[in-house]
């Protein structure tokens, strides 16, 4: 059923013309953004905005109720003596995206060292960011307690890690699970 009094009618709508040869399962977020990004938020764009929302939900590119399916990922980051003490960006979403941190774990290879997690926007000093969690171990260990949930990540409030007590030849791998919610 078309939108009541939608202009243009669905058979003339630019969004359907551009996507007419793409199956719903093949549409990417980038393709949807090509239509969305140049729009103005005014009454003339209302029908296109509704169509974007409809197509975004059907193709799992947008969600109004929680995590977006098929967007979860596990990010691996290695800390060693070369980056010890540096704030390393783990996940920095693109502008307009929102991701949530699910859990984190670390594996120390040789020796006992640690990783701290922070959210913020200052990569020059951990003192200017929000401390989330810290873990030190030899072996494999989940951050315990886990960071206070939910931890939302955006382009201006992103996830960083900082390795410490890493001796020459030692390293740790940080694993974080994230999923996109917008």
Secondary structure, 3 states (H helix, E strand, C coil): CCCCCCCCCHHHCHHHHHHCCCCHHHCCHHHHHHHHCCCCCCHHHHHHHHHHHHHHHHCCCCCCCCCCCCCCEEEEEEEECCCCCCCEEEECCCCCCCEEEEEEEEEEEEEEEEEEEEEECCCCCHHHCEEEEEEEEEEEEECCCCCCCCEEEECCEEEEEEEECCCCCCEEEEEEEEEECC
